[in-house]
């Protein structure tokens, strides 16, 4: 545990010396942890979320934010467009 603490202290010193803002450092750490958890779980999001101690929906939201899966969620069409399409099918 002591070695881990020393390595962490070195990392903190490096981050401070590189003039990264706290928000940037947190993003880099979070993105890296998520990517590694997904690698270890072979892409299984439930297992990766469990390993990180977060809900699967939170993991998916963060994956989208960090562009870790290359996909964006599908948008639902506006209700009016859906109603128009249904009406068109009924009259055809």
C-alpha positions as CSV (number, residue, x, y, z in Angstrom):
1,X,0.0,0.0,0.0
2,X,2.9,2.3,0.7
3,X,4.3,1.9,-2.8
4,X,0.9,2.8,-4.2
5,X,0.7,5.9,-2.1
6,X,4.2,7.0,-3.3
7,X,3.3,6.5,-6.9
8,X,0.1,8.5,-6.4
9,X,2.1,11.3,-4.8
10,X,4.4,11.3,-7.8
11,X,1.4,11.5,-10.1
12,X,-0.1,14.4,-8.2
13,X,3.2,16.2,-8.4
14,X,3.4,15.6,-12.1
15,X,-0.2,16.9,-12.7
16,X,0.5,20.0,-10.6
17,X,3.8,20.6,-12.5
18,X,2.1,20.3,-15.9
19,X,-0.3,23.1,-15.1
20,X,-3.4,20.9,-15.6
21,X,-6.6,22.3,-14.0
22,X,-8.3,20.0,-11.5
23,X,-11.3,19.4,-13.9
24,X,-8.9,18.4,-16.7
25,X,-7.0,16.0,-14.5
26,X,-10.2,14.4,-13.2
27,X,-11.4,14.0,-16.8
28,X,-8.2,12.3,-17.9
29,X,-8.3,10.0,-14.9
30,X,-12.0,9.1,-15.3
31,X,-11.7,8.5,-19.0
32,X,-8.7,6.2,-18.6
33,X,-10.3,4.3,-15.7
34,X,-13.5,3.7,-17.8
35,X,-11.5,2.6,-20.9
36,X,-9.4,0.2,-18.8
37,X,-12.4,-1.2,-17.0
38,X,-14.1,-1.8,-20.4
39,X,-10.9,-3.5,-21.7
40,X,-10.7,-5.8,-18.7
41,X,-14.4,-6.7,-19.0
42,X,-14.0,-7.3,-22.7
43,X,-16.6,-4.6,-23.4
44,X,-19.2,-5.9,-20.9
45,X,-20.6,-2.7,-19.6
46,X,-22.3,-4.3,-16.6
47,X,-19.1,-5.8,-15.4
48,X,-17.1,-2.6,-16.1
49,X,-19.7,-0.5,-14.2
50,X,-19.5,-3.0,-11.2
51,X,-15.7,-2.7,-11.2
52,X,-15.9,1.1,-11.1
53,X,-18.7,1.1,-8.5
54,X,-21.1,3.0,-10.7
55,X,-24.5,2.3,-12.3
56,X,-24.5,1.0,-15.9
57,X,-26.5,4.0,-17.1
58,X,-23.9,6.3,-15.6
59,X,-21.2,4.3,-17.4
60,X,-23.0,4.6,-20.7
61,X,-23.5,8.4,-20.2
62,X,-19.8,8.8,-19.5
63,X,-18.9,6.6,-22.4
64,X,-20.9,8.9,-24.7
65,X,-19.4,12.1,-23.1
66,X,-15.8,10.8,-23.5
67,X,-16.6,9.2,-26.9
68,X,-15.4,5.8,-25.8
69,X,-17.8,3.8,-27.9
70,X,-18.1,5.9,-31.0
71,X,-21.9,6.0,-30.9
72,X,-24.4,8.6,-30.0
73,X,-27.8,7.5,-28.6
74,X,-30.6,7.5,-31.1
75,X,-32.9,10.4,-30.8
76,X,-36.6,9.8,-30.6
77,X,-38.5,11.5,-33.4
78,X,-40.8,14.3,-32.4
79,X,-44.3,13.1,-31.5
80,X,-45.9,15.0,-34.4
81,X,-43.7,13.2,-36.9
82,X,-44.6,9.8,-35.5
83,X,-48.3,10.7,-35.6
84,X,-48.0,11.9,-39.2
85,X,-46.3,8.7,-40.2
86,X,-48.9,6.6,-38.6
87,X,-51.7,8.6,-40.2
88,X,-50.1,8.2,-43.6
89,X,-49.8,4.5,-43.2
90,X,-53.5,4.2,-42.3
91,X,-54.7,6.2,-45.4
92,X,-52.5,4.2,-47.7
